[in-house]
């Protein structure tokens, strides 16, 4: 499927939103206390002054307690509109720092046009984060058009992924436990800490997955667990395929080539994703670079 391949190529470009130093500087300037407050404010701002419950529900794999440390206090520090302005400011500065003159090059113009066509076809029904971002005005500069397109595509895919997880009966912490067991057991501590789950939460989720036969007595993924994970990923990919069908094979392939060029610069800068992001190792292979 094109959907998974393209996701790996556009996700780092979108990731500048949260991981570029310029983005952090923009939220610090608003008065955010720490990176998490900035992250939740930047990503949730298209929803308006959302409650902690709404943010936890749409982001899915964060514990409510983790979200509630920042939201809704976030909206007393700055309004959603101010976060949206800071988001655009931080992304603009971050991409200019990474890509230099490429932000006004012919490749960027072509990539922005192709990605915009794909994003306009991204499903939004039943996908609140995608729908919220679709309502925002398109920026004028090509590098920001490309960023806005990747944001819509990313959130549309993410909303579809949440639907697949709900259908599979995997709650937020079970989702992370199953992922860690399937692909990245060594990263358990990172996922648990990042998303705010306690050891007790994690152990209880492991017990529930053992009872369902998805983990064995050593908390390793079973054949049934691998099948369940594979089914979720397959459903996610299938639900994210429409933009690439609309863009067509030639357009999709051309955008892939252009995004790969930008991705190499982003990975070299160490900005697109950070550990324990599940895509970090994939980016090493795609970009031919080392991720620090």
LOROMI-300060 format. One line per field, with one value per residue: residue number from 1; residue in one letter; y, z, x of N, C-alpha, C in turn. Coordinates in steps of 0.2 Angstrom, whole numbers, plus 5000, padded with zeros to 4 digits. Atoms other than C-alpha are relative to their C-alpha. Last residue first. Example, Ala and Ser with C-alpha at 12.3 -4.5 7.8 and 13.67 -1.06 7.14 Angstrom:
2
num <- (2;1)
residu <- (S;A)
n_Y <- (4994;4994)
n_Z <- (4999;5000)
n_X <- (4996;5004)
ca_Y <- (4995;4978)
ca_Z <- (5036;5039)
ca_X <- (5068;5062)
c_Y <- (5005;5006)
c_Z <- (5003;5000)
c_X <- (4996;5004)
//
This chain:
292
num <- (292;291;290;289;288;287;286;285;284;283;282;281;280;279;278;277;276;275;274;273;272;271;270;269;268;267;266;265;264;263;262;261;260;259;258;257;256;255;254;253;252;251;250;249;248;247;246;245;244;243;242;241;240;239;238;237;236;235;234;233;232;231;230;229;228;227;226;225;224;223;222;221;220;219;218;217;216;215;214;213;212;211;210;209;208;207;206;205;204;203;202;201;200;199;198;197;196;195;194;193;192;191;190;189;188;187;186;185;184;183;182;181;180;179;178;177;176;175;174;173;172;171;170;169;168;167;166;165;164;163;162;161;160;159;158;157;156;155;154;153;152;151;150;149;148;147;146;145;144;143;142;141;140;139;138;137;136;135;134;133;132;131;130;129;128;127;126;125;124;123;122;121;120;119;118;117;116;115;114;113;112;111;110;109;108;107;106;105;104;103;102;101;100;99;98;97;96;95;94;93;92;91;90;89;88;87;86;85;84;83;82;81;80;79;78;77;76;75;74;73;72;71;70;69;68;67;66;65;64;63;62;61;60;59;58;57;56;55;54;53;52;51;50;49;48;47;46;45;44;43;42;41;40;39;38;37;36;35;34;33;32;31;30;29;28;27;26;25;24;23;22;21;20;19;18;17;16;15;14;13;12;11;10;9;8;7;6;5;4;3;2;1)
residu <- (X;X;X;X;X;X;X;X;X;X;X;X;X;X;X;X;X;X;X;X;X;X;X;X;X;X;X;X;X;X;X;X;X;X;X;X;X;X;X;X;X;X;X;X;X;X;X;X;X;X;X;X;X;X;X;X;X;X;X;X;X;X;X;X;X;X;X;X;X;X;X;X;X;X;X;X;X;X;X;X;X;X;X;X;X;X;X;X;X;X;X;X;X;X;X;X;X;X;X;X;X;X;X;X;X;X;X;X;X;X;X;X;X;X;X;X;X;X;X;X;X;X;X;X;X;X;X;X;X;X;X;X;X;X;X;X;X;X;X;X;X;X;X;X;X;X;X;X;X;X;X;X;X;X;X;X;X;X;X;X;X;X;X;X;X;X;X;X;X;X;X;X;X;X;X;X;X;X;X;X;X;X;X;X;X;X;X;X;X;X;X;X;X;X;X;X;X;X;X;X;X;X;X;X;X;X;X;X;X;X;X;X;X;X;X;X;X;X;X;X;X;X;X;X;X;X;X;X;X;X;X;X;X;X;X;X;X;X;X;X;X;X;X;X;X;X;X;X;X;X;X;X;X;X;X;X;X;X;X;X;X;X;X;X;X;X;X;X;X;X;X;X;X;X;X;X;X;X;X;X;X;X;X;X;X;X;X;X;X;X;X;X)
n_Y <- (4999;4996;5003;4996;5002;4995;4996;5004;5002;4995;5000;5004;4998;4999;5007;5001;5007;5006;5002;5004;5002;4996;5003;4995;4998;5005;4999;4994;5001;5004;4996;4995;5003;5000;4993;4998;5004;4997;4993;5002;5003;4994;4995;5003;5004;4997;4994;5002;5002;4994;4995;5001;4994;4994;5000;4999;4993;4996;5001;4996;4993;4998;5000;4994;4994;5000;4997;4993;4996;5000;5007;5000;4999;4994;4995;4999;5006;5000;4996;5004;5000;5003;5007;5002;5000;5006;5007;5001;5002;5007;5004;5000;5004;5007;5002;5006;4999;4999;4994;4994;5000;5000;4993;4994;5000;4993;4996;5002;4996;4997;5003;5007;5001;4997;5004;5006;4999;4999;5007;5003;4996;4994;4998;5001;5006;5006;5001;5002;5007;5004;5001;5005;5006;5001;5002;5007;5004;5001;5004;5007;5002;5001;5006;5006;5000;5002;5007;5004;5001;5005;5007;5003;4998;4995;5002;4997;4995;4994;4998;4997;4994;4995;4998;4996;4994;4999;5004;5002;4997;5001;5004;5006;4998;4998;5006;5004;4997;5001;5007;5001;4997;5004;5006;4998;4998;5006;5003;5003;4997;4998;5005;4998;4995;5001;5007;5002;4995;5003;5007;4998;4995;5004;5005;4997;4998;5006;5002;4995;5002;5006;4998;4996;5004;5003;4997;4997;4994;4995;4998;4994;4994;4998;4994;4996;4996;4995;4997;4996;4994;5000;4996;5005;5007;5002;5000;5004;5007;5001;5000;5006;5006;5002;5007;5001;4995;5002;5000;4994;5000;5005;5000;4994;5001;5005;4998;4995;5004;5003;5006;5003;5007;5001;4999;4993;4997;5001;4996;4993;4999;5001;4993;4995;4994;5002;5001;4997;4994;5000;4998;4993;4995;4999;4994;4994;5000;4997;4993;4997;5001;4996;4993;4994)
n_Z <- (4994;4996;4994;4995;5001;5001;5005;5006;5002;5003;5007;5003;5000;5006;5004;5006;5003;4997;4994;4995;5002;4998;4994;4994;4998;4996;4993;4997;4999;4994;4994;5000;4998;4993;4997;5001;4996;4994;5001;5000;4993;4996;5002;4999;5005;5003;5003;5006;5005;5003;5005;5007;5002;4999;5005;5007;5000;5000;5006;5005;4999;5003;5008;5002;4998;5005;5006;4999;5000;5007;5003;5005;5007;5002;4999;4993;4996;4998;5004;5004;5007;5000;4999;5006;5004;4998;5001;5007;5000;4998;5005;5006;4998;5001;4994;4997;4993;5000;5005;4997;4993;5002;5003;4995;4996;4999;4997;4993;4997;5004;5007;5001;4997;5004;5005;4998;4999;5006;5003;4997;5001;4997;4997;4992;4998;5003;4996;4994;5000;5001;4994;4996;5003;4998;4993;4999;5003;4996;4994;5002;5002;4993;4996;5003;4999;4993;4999;5003;4995;4995;5002;5002;5007;5000;5003;5006;4999;5000;5006;5004;4996;5001;5007;5001;4998;4998;4994;4997;4994;4997;4993;5001;5001;4994;4996;5003;4999;4994;5000;5004;4997;4994;5003;5003;4994;4997;5004;5006;5005;4999;5003;5006;5004;5007;5003;4997;5003;5006;5000;4998;5005;5005;4998;4999;5007;5004;4998;5002;5007;5001;4999;5006;5006;5003;5007;5002;4996;5003;5007;4998;5004;5002;5004;4997;4996;5004;5003;4995;4998;4994;4994;4996;4999;5000;5007;5005;4998;5003;5008;5003;4999;4994;4999;4993;4996;4997;5005;5002;4999;5004;5007;5002;5000;5004;5007;5000;5001;5007;5002;4995;4998;4993;4998;5000;4994;4994;5001;4998;4993;4998;5001;4995;5002;4998;4993;4996;4998;4993;4995;5002;4997;4993;4999;5003;4998;4993;5000;5002;4995;4994;5000;5000)
n_X <- (4997;5004;5000;4996;4993;4995;5003;5000;4993;4997;5002;4996;4993;4997;4999;5005;5001;5002;4995;5003;5006;5006;5003;5001;4993;4997;5003;4998;4993;5000;5001;4995;4993;5000;4999;4993;4995;5000;4997;4993;4998;5000;4995;4993;4997;4994;5002;5004;4995;4996;5004;4997;4996;5004;5005;4998;4998;5006;5003;4996;5001;5007;4999;4996;5005;5006;4997;4999;5006;5002;5001;5005;4998;5002;4994;4998;4999;4993;4996;4996;5003;5006;4999;4998;5006;5004;4997;5001;5007;5000;4997;5004;5006;4999;4996;5002;5002;5007;5002;4999;5004;5007;5001;4999;5006;5002;4995;5001;4995;4995;4999;4999;4993;4995;5000;4997;4993;4997;5000;4994;4994;5000;4994;5001;4996;5003;5006;4998;4998;5006;5004;4996;5001;5007;5000;4998;5006;5006;4997;4999;5007;5004;4998;5003;5007;5001;4998;5006;5005;4997;5000;4993;4999;4995;4994;4998;4995;5003;5002;4995;4999;5006;4999;4994;5001;4992;4998;5006;5000;5007;4999;5003;5007;5003;5001;5005;5006;5002;5002;5006;5006;5002;5003;5006;5005;5002;5005;4998;5003;5007;5005;5003;4996;5000;4998;4994;4995;4999;4997;4993;4997;4999;4994;4993;4997;4999;4994;4996;4999;4996;4993;4998;4998;5006;5001;4994;5000;5004;4997;4996;5001;5007;5000;4995;5003;5003;4994;4997;5003;5004;4997;4996;5002;4993;4998;5004;4998;4994;5000;5003;4995;4999;5002;4998;5003;5006;5005;5003;5007;5003;4999;5003;5008;5003;5000;5005;5006;5002;4998;4995;5001;5000;5007;5002;4997;5005;5006;4999;5000;5007;5004;4999;4995;4993;4999;5005;4996;4997;5005;5002;4995;5000;5002;4997;4993;5001;5000;4994;4995;5001;4997;5004)
ca_Y <- (5053;5046;5040;5044;5033;5042;5028;5015;5027;5033;5016;5016;5031;5027;5019;5035;5031;5041;5057;5062;5075;5085;5077;5089;5074;5067;5084;5085;5067;5070;5084;5073;5059;5071;5075;5057;5052;5066;5060;5042;5048;5059;5045;5032;5043;5058;5052;5034;5042;5052;5037;5025;5030;5018;5004;5008;5009;4992;4984;4991;4985;4968;4966;4970;4957;4944;4948;4945;4929;4923;4928;4944;4942;4945;4931;4921;4924;4940;4941;4926;4937;4934;4938;4955;4959;4954;4965;4980;4977;4978;4994;5003;4997;5003;5020;5027;5045;5044;5048;5037;5021;5023;5027;5013;5000;5004;4988;4978;4987;4978;4966;4968;4987;4988;4977;4987;5003;4998;4990;5008;5016;5002;4988;4981;4978;4990;5003;5001;5002;5018;5025;5021;5031;5046;5044;5043;5059;5067;5063;5068;5085;5088;5083;5096;5110;5106;5106;5122;5129;5125;5133;5149;5155;5146;5136;5142;5130;5120;5105;5105;5102;5089;5079;5080;5074;5059;5052;5059;5067;5057;5064;5070;5088;5081;5072;5088;5098;5086;5087;5106;5107;5095;5105;5121;5113;5105;5122;5130;5142;5132;5124;5140;5134;5117;5115;5133;5138;5122;5127;5146;5142;5128;5139;5153;5142;5134;5151;5157;5141;5143;5161;5155;5142;5155;5157;5154;5151;5139;5128;5127;5116;5105;5104;5092;5085;5077;5066;5062;5057;5044;5047;5033;5041;5058;5060;5054;5062;5079;5078;5073;5086;5099;5107;5126;5125;5109;5117;5120;5102;5099;5115;5116;5098;5100;5116;5110;5094;5104;5114;5128;5137;5156;5161;5163;5145;5140;5149;5143;5125;5127;5135;5120;5109;5093;5098;5105;5098;5082;5086;5084;5069;5061;5064;5050;5036;5041;5039;5021;5016;5024;5018;5000)
ca_Z <- (5085;5070;5057;5039;5024;5024;5022;5032;5046;5045;5049;5065;5071;5066;5082;5091;5107;5102;5093;5076;5063;5071;5071;5059;5048;5049;5043;5028;5023;5025;5013;4999;5003;5002;4984;4979;4987;4979;4962;4967;4973;4957;4946;4955;4957;4968;4971;4975;4986;4996;4997;5006;5024;5029;5021;5030;5047;5044;5040;5055;5066;5058;5060;5079;5081;5071;5082;5098;5091;5087;5105;5110;5125;5143;5150;5153;5135;5127;5116;5124;5130;5148;5144;5137;5153;5163;5153;5155;5174;5173;5163;5174;5190;5182;5180;5163;5159;5140;5139;5155;5149;5131;5137;5150;5137;5124;5126;5121;5104;5091;5097;5115;5115;5103;5114;5129;5120;5114;5131;5138;5127;5126;5113;5109;5090;5085;5097;5089;5072;5076;5084;5068;5057;5068;5066;5047;5046;5058;5048;5031;5038;5046;5030;5020;5032;5031;5012;5012;5024;5013;4998;5007;5007;5022;5020;5032;5046;5044;5038;5054;5065;5053;5054;5073;5073;5062;5061;5043;5039;5024;5016;4998;5001;5008;4992;4982;4994;4994;4975;4976;4990;4983;4966;4975;4987;4972;4963;4977;4990;5005;4998;5002;5019;5023;5041;5048;5036;5042;5060;5057;5048;5060;5075;5067;5061;5078;5087;5077;5081;5099;5099;5091;5104;5118;5128;5146;5152;5138;5143;5161;5152;5150;5156;5171;5164;5149;5160;5172;5157;5152;5134;5121;5113;5106;5103;5119;5130;5121;5124;5142;5146;5139;5122;5121;5101;5092;5081;5096;5101;5093;5098;5116;5119;5114;5122;5139;5136;5133;5149;5157;5142;5143;5125;5122;5128;5115;5101;5108;5107;5089;5085;5093;5081;5089;5090;5073;5065;5066;5051;5040;5050;5046;5027;5022;5034;5030;5012;5014;5025;5013;4997;5000)
ca_X <- (5106;5098;5111;5108;5103;5087;5075;5085;5088;5071;5064;5074;5066;5048;5042;5046;5056;5066;5064;5056;5059;5072;5089;5096;5102;5084;5077;5089;5086;5067;5068;5075;5064;5049;5053;5055;5039;5029;5034;5029;5012;5009;5013;5003;4988;4984;4966;4972;4985;4973;4961;4974;4972;4958;4968;4983;4974;4965;4982;4990;4976;4976;4995;4993;4979;4989;5005;4994;4987;5005;5010;5019;5030;5024;5033;5017;5012;5004;4989;4980;4966;4971;4988;4982;4973;4988;4999;4987;4988;5007;5007;4995;5004;5020;5012;5007;5011;5013;5031;5035;5027;5033;5051;5051;5044;5058;5068;5052;5052;5042;5029;5030;5032;5017;5006;5010;5007;4990;4985;4988;4976;4963;4964;4947;4952;4938;4945;4962;4956;4946;4962;4972;4959;4961;4980;4978;4967;4979;4995;4986;4980;4997;5006;4995;4999;5017;5017;5007;5020;5035;5025;5022;5003;4996;4980;4966;4961;4945;4955;4964;4948;4942;4959;4958;4940;4941;4923;4921;4938;4944;4960;4956;4961;4977;4982;4979;4989;5003;5005;5005;5017;5029;5030;5033;5046;5055;5055;5064;5057;5059;5075;5084;5088;5080;5084;5083;5069;5059;5061;5057;5041;5036;5039;5029;5015;5013;5014;4999;4990;4994;4988;4971;4970;4971;4987;4991;4973;4971;4986;4978;4965;4975;4993;4994;4977;4986;4997;4982;4972;4985;4991;4987;4971;4976;4958;4951;4965;4962;4944;4946;4958;4945;4947;4949;4947;4950;4963;4973;4975;4992;5000;4993;4996;5014;5017;5011;5022;5037;5038;5029;5021;5023;5019;5037;5040;5028;5038;5055;5049;5044;5061;5070;5061;5053;5034;5029;5045;5036;5025;5040;5045;5028;5029;5040;5035;5016;5020;5026;5011;4998;5005;5000)
c_Y <- (4999;5000;5005;4996;5004;4999;5005;5005;4997;5000;5006;4999;4996;5001;5001;4994;4999;5001;4994;4998;4995;4996;5002;4997;5006;5002;4995;5000;5006;4999;4996;5005;5005;4996;5000;5006;5001;4996;5003;5006;4999;4998;5005;5005;4997;4996;5003;5006;4997;4998;5005;5005;5000;5006;5006;5000;5002;5008;5004;5000;5004;5007;5003;5001;5007;5006;5001;5004;5008;5004;5001;4993;4999;5002;5007;5005;5002;4993;5001;5004;4996;4999;4996;4992;4997;5000;4994;4993;4999;4997;4992;4995;5000;4995;4993;4998;4994;5000;5001;5006;5007;5002;5001;5006;5006;5001;5007;5005;4999;5003;5003;4998;4992;4998;5002;4995;4994;5001;5001;4993;4997;5004;5007;5001;4999;4994;4994;4999;4997;4993;4996;4999;4994;4993;4999;4998;4992;4996;4999;4996;4992;4997;5000;4993;4993;5000;4998;4993;4997;4999;4995;4993;4997;5002;5006;4997;5003;5006;5007;5002;5003;5006;5005;5002;5005;5008;5001;4995;4998;5004;5000;4996;4994;5002;5002;4993;4996;5003;4998;4993;4999;5002;4995;4994;5002;5001;4993;4997;4997;5004;5002;4995;5003;5006;5000;4993;4998;5005;4998;4993;5000;5003;4995;4995;5003;5002;4994;4998;5005;4998;4994;5003;5003;4995;4997;5004;5004;5006;5006;5003;5006;5000;5003;5006;5005;5006;5007;5004;5004;5007;4998;5004;4997;4993;4998;5000;4995;4993;4998;4999;4994;4994;4998;4993;4999;5005;4998;5001;5007;5001;4995;5001;5006;4999;4995;5003;5005;4997;4998;4993;4998;4993;4999;5002;5008;5002;4998;5004;5007;5000;4999;5006;5004;5005;4999;5000;5005;5006;5001;5003;5007;5004;5001;5007;5006;5000;5003;5008;5003;4999;5003;5006)
c_Z <- (5006;5007;5004;5007;5005;4999;4998;4994;4994;4999;4996;4992;4996;4999;4993;4996;4994;5006;5003;5005;5005;4999;5003;5006;5005;5002;5005;5008;5004;5002;5006;5006;5000;5002;5007;5003;4999;5005;5007;4999;5000;5007;5005;4998;5001;4994;4996;4996;4994;4994;4998;4995;4993;4998;5000;4995;4993;4999;4999;4993;4995;5001;4998;4992;4998;5002;4995;4993;5001;5000;4993;4998;4996;4993;4997;5001;5007;5004;5002;4995;4996;4994;5000;5000;4993;4996;5002;4997;4992;4999;5002;4995;4994;5002;4999;5006;5003;5007;5001;4995;5003;5006;4998;4996;5005;5005;5001;5004;5008;5004;4996;4993;4999;5002;4995;4994;5002;5000;4993;4997;5002;4999;5003;5004;5008;5002;4997;5005;5006;4999;4999;5007;5005;4998;5002;5007;5001;4998;5004;5006;4999;4999;5007;5004;4997;5002;5007;5001;4998;5005;5006;4999;4998;4993;5000;4997;4993;5000;5000;4993;4996;5002;4998;4993;5000;5002;5002;5006;5004;5007;5003;5006;4999;5000;5007;5004;4997;5002;5007;5000;4996;5003;5006;4998;4997;5005;5003;4996;4993;4995;5001;4996;4994;4996;4993;4997;5003;4996;4993;5000;5001;4994;4994;5002;5001;4993;4996;5002;4996;4993;4999;5001;4994;4994;4997;4994;4999;5004;4998;4994;5002;5005;4997;4995;5004;5005;4996;4996;5005;5001;5006;5006;5005;5001;4999;4993;4995;5001;4997;4993;4997;5000;5008;5002;5008;5004;5002;4995;4998;5001;4996;4992;4998;4999;4995;4993;5000;4999;4993;4998;5005;5002;5008;5002;5000;5006;5005;4999;5002;5008;5002;5000;5006;4998;5001;5007;5004;5002;5007;5005;4998;5003;5008;5002;4997;5003;5007;5000;4997;5005;5006;5000)
c_X <- (4996;5003;4996;4999;5004;5007;5005;4998;5001;5007;5003;4998;5004;5008;5003;5001;4995;4996;4999;5005;4996;4994;4994;4998;5000;5007;5003;4997;5003;5008;5001;4999;5005;5006;5000;5001;5007;5005;5001;5004;5007;5003;5001;5006;5007;5003;5006;4998;4997;5004;5004;4997;5002;5004;4995;4995;5003;5002;4994;4997;5004;4999;4993;5000;5004;4996;4994;5003;5001;4993;4998;4999;4994;5003;4999;5006;5002;5001;5007;5004;5004;4996;4994;5002;5002;4994;4996;5003;4998;4992;4999;5002;4995;4994;5002;5004;4997;4996;4993;4997;5001;4996;4993;4999;5001;4994;4997;5005;5000;5006;5006;5001;5001;5007;5005;5001;5003;5007;5004;5002;5006;5006;4999;5006;4999;5003;4996;4994;5001;5002;4994;4996;5003;4998;4993;5000;5002;4995;4994;5002;5001;4993;4997;5002;4997;4993;4999;5002;4994;4994;5002;4999;5007;5002;5005;5007;5002;5005;4996;4998;5006;5002;4995;5001;5006;5000;5007;5002;4994;5000;4993;5000;4995;4992;4996;4999;4994;4993;4997;4997;4993;4994;4997;4996;4993;4995;4998;4995;5002;4997;4993;4995;4996;5004;5001;5003;5007;5006;5002;5004;5008;5004;5001;5005;5006;5003;5002;5008;5005;5001;5004;5008;5002;5002;4994;5000;5007;5000;4996;5003;5004;4995;4994;5001;5005;4997;4997;5006;5004;4997;4995;5004;5005;5001;5007;5003;4997;5003;5006;4999;4997;5006;5001;4997;5003;4996;4993;4995;4997;4992;4996;5000;4997;4993;4998;5000;4994;4993;4997;5001;5005;4998;4999;4993;4999;5003;4995;4993;5001;5000;4993;4996;5001;5005;5008;5002;4995;5004;5003;4995;4999;5006;4999;4998;5004;5008;5000;5000;5007;5006;5000;5004)
//
